[in-house]
Amino acid sequence: MRAIVQRVLSATVVDRDSDHVGKIGPGLALLVGIHKNDTEAEALKLAQKLANLRIFNDSDGKMNLSMLDVPGTDALAVSNFTVYGETKKSRRPSFVESASFVHGSLMFDRFVIHLRAQGFKVPTGVFGADMLVTIENDGPVTVIVDVDAPV
């Protein structure tokens, strides 16, 4: 599993084909890609890693605090198979490492459940939908977090 993580002041996702809206105030915007070999173990590991990711500033302005340390932070989780797009060999991304729709949906749901179990509100987009994501990046702070899938 892979997540593009942005520390945000706010973030919103809107499904273009329905009224579904997910939004948060301060926290993390997560663009989450599922690898074709990901299992429940990777979903749990990514959720734990993100909850403990020291990406928020302490009183000295250093990134030493995690979501667990900062009350009121939430995470907006948006499924995004394109984060596994491979571009090393050509200009057109290849998505052969991305999970199938069914497997990706199941693993994304498991990831969200694990992150919610840590005590966070985790609104989401609609898996596989055409969505509009608005992110108010704070910092800007953006990191890529990978959890290796089994081979």
N, C-alpha and C positions, 0 to 999 in steps of 0.2 A: 504494500500500500504506500501511497505517496500523497502528501498534502502540501499544497502551496499555502503558506500561512502568512497572513497579514494582521499585524496589530492594528486595530481600528478604533475610531471614536464612534462609528456607527456603520452598519452594513444592512443591505436589503436585497432580497431575491424575490422576483415576481415571475410566475409562470405566465408566459404570453397567451396561453390558450385557456386559462381559467382565472378565478379570482384568488388563487393561492398566493399568499404573501408571507415570507419569513423575514423577520428583522430583529436586530439587536442594537443596543447602545455600545458602550465600551466593551471590548473583548477581542476575539479572534474571528476573522473570516477565513474559512477553510475551503479550498477547492480540492476535493478529494478524488483521487484516481485509484481504481481497484485493478490490481494485476491479475492476470488469468489464473495464477497459481495461489492466490491469497486464500487463507483459511481463517477460521474464528480466532486463531492465535494471533494473527497479524492485526485483526480488527481490535482486539484487546490491547495489544502492545502499542499500536498507534494512539489509541484513546488515552492510555496511561502516559505515554510520552508527551502528548500535547497538553494534558492537564498539568504536567510537571515542567513544561518548557519555560525556562527562565527568560522571558521576553518582555516583561514589564519593568519599569524603572522603580528603583528603591528611592529612599529619601535623599541619596547622594547623586541621583540621576544615572545610576548604573543599572543595566539590565540584569537584575538579580532575583526578580520575583516571578512566580508562575501564576496561572489562573487560580490555583488553590490558595495563593497568598493574598490575592486581591479581591475582596468582597465585591459583589455586583458585576463581575465579568461573566460574559456568556460567550457562546460560540455559534456562529452561523455556518452550518455545514451544507455545501453544495456539491453534488456529485458531478464529476467532470472527467470523462474518459480520456479527454485530450491531453491530460497531464502525463500520460504515458506515450505521447506521440514521439516517435523516433525520427530525427532529422539529420543524423550523421551522414547517411549515404545519399540523400537526395534533398531536393527542395520541397517535396511533397511529404508530409508526415505519414509515417506508417503506424498503425494502431494495433499491430498483431499481438502486442504484449498486454493490451487492455482486456479486461474480463468481458465475457459475454453479457448480454443484457440481464439474463436471469441470475447468473452468478454474481454479477456486479451489484445488482439490486439487493440481493440477500446479504452480501458482505457489507455494503454501505449501511443497511439497516442495523446490522450487528454492531458496526462501529459506533453509530449514533446511540444505540442502547448503552454501550459501554461508557461513552462519554457522559451521557445523562446520569449513569449510575455514580459518577464522581460528584454529582450535585449541581451540575450546570443545566441551565436552560439551553437547549440546542434546537432552534428552529431550523428547518431545512427547505430546500427547494423541492421540486417534484422530479423524482429519478427519471432520467431520459428525456425530460421535456426541454423545449426551447425556452430559455430563461434569460431575464435581464438582471444582472447583478450590479449593484451600486455599492462601492466600497470607499469609505472615507479613511484612508490609510493614515495612521498616526506614527509620525517619525520622519520619514517613512521607514517602517520596519517590515521586511518581507524575507522569509526563509523557506527553504524546501526541507521537508522532513520525510525521510524514507524509512520504511520498515521492510526488510527483504522478505520476499515470498520464497517458499520452498521451491527447489528446482525439480 
